[in-house]
Amino acid sequence: MTTAQLSDTFALGGDLTVHRLGYGAMQLPGPGVWGEPADRDGALRVVRAAVEQGVDLIDTADSYGPFVSEQVIAEALHPYPEGLVIATKAGLTRQGPGIWTPVGRPAYLKQQVELSLRHLRVERIDLIQLHRIDTQVPLGDQLGAFKELQEEGKVRHIGVSEVSVDQLRDARDIVDVVSVQNLYNLTNRQSQDVLDYATENGIAFIPWFPIATGDLAAPHSPVADIARELDATPAQVALAWLLQKSPVVLPIPGTKSVDHLTENMGAAGLSLSDEDMARLDALA
C-alpha cells in the first residue's frame, strides 16, 4: 500500500471514490502562480511522485499559470492511470502575478471548461468548481453554465469555492453540489460553519492552504510538541488533524518539492489521540 492510500476514502458525488489525502497543483507555475515554473522537469517529477505515492485526487484550476498547472499535469500523467480524479476550476481571471479577478459570465465559464478539457486532454472534467462567485452575475447563470455542460457530458460533477453557508444552500438549489473548497486549517477556522454544514450533508470539504506551515513553526507550540511526541513533523500533524476533524474533509496540500510531498503524504498514516485533538482544537 502506498502512502496516501493509508488515508481512508470518500466518494465524490457518490461515484468517484478517492483517498482523502490529495495533491493541490497551485504551486506548479512560477511565482505569484504566474507563468512557467522555473524548473519544469521538477514540476513534472512532483506530479508523477504524487501518483506514485498513492494520490488519486489532484486539484488544479484554469487560472493557475494560467493553464500552466493543467498542462503540466497532462504532460506528466497522460494517459492517466485508472481511478485518478482531476478536479479543476473556472471563474477567476488573471492579469498578472498574484492578481485574480472573478468573471462569471456563462459564455466565459463555458469557454474555460472547453480549454481545460483541451489542456488536460480529457473528454469530461471529473469535478468542475466555480472558483469564485462573481457578484455581478446571477449565481443561477454561473452554475447554470456548468449544469449545461454536465448535461452535454463534458462535466461529471460540480463544486463551489469560497462560499458561505447561505451561498452553498443557494447553489444546491441550482445544481447538485458535491464539493466545497474554502480556506481552512489549524490556525484559520473562519469556515467552520461551512465545514459543519458539509459534514451534515455529506458534501466533500476541500480545505485550501491546509497546512499554514509558517503559523505552526513556534518551537513550543502544541503542534510542535505533538509532532515531537509522535516523531512527526508539524505539517503532518496539521494534516492529520484535518483528516480526523471530519470524514468529509479532503486536504490537498501543494508543493513543488518531492521531499515536501513525501512529508505531507506521511500524514495519512498518522493517528492523533483524543487528547491530541483536544489540544489542537483549543488553538482556535
Secondary structure, 3 states (H helix, E strand, C coil): CCHHHHCCEEEECCCEEEECCCEECCCCCCHHHECCCCCHHHHHHHHHHHHHCCCCEEECCCCCECCHHHHHHHHHHCCCCCCCEEEEEECEEEEECCEEEECCCHHHHHHHHHHHHHHHCCCCEEEEEECCCCCCCCHHHHHHHHHHHHHCCCEEEEEEECCCHHHHHHHHHHCCEEEEECECECCECCCHHHHHHHHHHCCEECCECCCCHHHHCCCCCHHHHHHHHCCCCHHHHHHHHHHHHCCCECCCCCCCCHHHHHHHHHHHHCCCCHHHHHHHHCCC
